[in-house]
Amino acid sequence: MGGSIFSHFFRQRVLRACASAVTLSLALFASPAIHAADSGAASGPDCSRPYTLALHDHGLLYSAATDTGIDKDFADELIRRSGCKVNVSLMSRARIWQLIESGALDFSLSGITNAQRDQFASFAWYFSNKYYLLVRKDAGIAQLSDVARNERFQLGVIRGFRYSANANRMVDQLSSANRVSQAGGLEPLYDALLLNRIQGMIMEPFDYPVVQEKRIRDVTSIISFDDPSVPHGLIMSRKALSATEQDKWRALVDGMLADGTVLRIFQKYFNAELAAAMVQFQSKP
């Protein structure tokens, strides 16, 4: 009987110890998750209002025809991580900058800065790229210096776009000589180039698939501007978002860079080498 009492007592002690261990394990396991959730709620963006984000139709960045692209993938993940309601729309680049400046639009993507834009927009960088001059082979342009000497050369640009330093210098010089044609997007520029209404246009890696099409490849060549890569990022309206909120959204972008999400997005559209080169950049322009 004594053995039976001892066995009963031992079993009770063991059961109580196991229960305590399980409870402690669950508490230890749950604690970081709870703390992480609390921390996320405290440090994440303010989701008390819906936000607005505009995409622009531009090659591999975004195609309205297929509703796919780098910026679409990036926006989807950014919105998911924020936990906020974000209304996404499609606009021209020129319209995007106008609304960012007025505060009527919260965000856009793949934007570059300059002294003027920095007054009304802040940025969270997530890639960089170089710019190139796409010219007709029959335009007699073998190097950049040939452009200024050829008075018949007309350059096509997208309204509202700025580029790298040498590219911007060319645009400004030709604009002052009335030798620049503006369009709302890439397709009208490709058409004008093929019809010889313009003899050149500025391109970047997102334009590669179309540039490699036979109709364009056969009549054009590519000249590098030899500028450093230009950082591109999430555009945030200073009028619409406080500095504190800008930092919270910037932290989300930094997290997407740090855990490899941005690289994986770019690897869907470019080979591994080019994707890595575009995503591994200096964080400040």
Secondary structure, 3 states (H helix, E strand, C coil): CHHHHHHHHHHHHHHHHHHHHHHHHHHHHHHHHHHHHHHHHHHCCCCCCCEEEEECCECCCEECCCCECHHHHHHHHHHHHHCCCEEEEECCHHHHHHHHHHCCCCEEEEECCCCCHHHCEEEEEEEEECCEEEEEHHHCCCCCHHHHHCCCCCEEEECCCCCCHHHHHHHHHHHHCCCEEEECCHHHHHHHHHCCCCCEEEECHHHHHHHCCHHHHCCEEEEECCCCCEEEEEEEECCCCCHHHHHHHHHHHHHHHHCCHHHHHHHCCCCHHHHHHHHCCCCCC
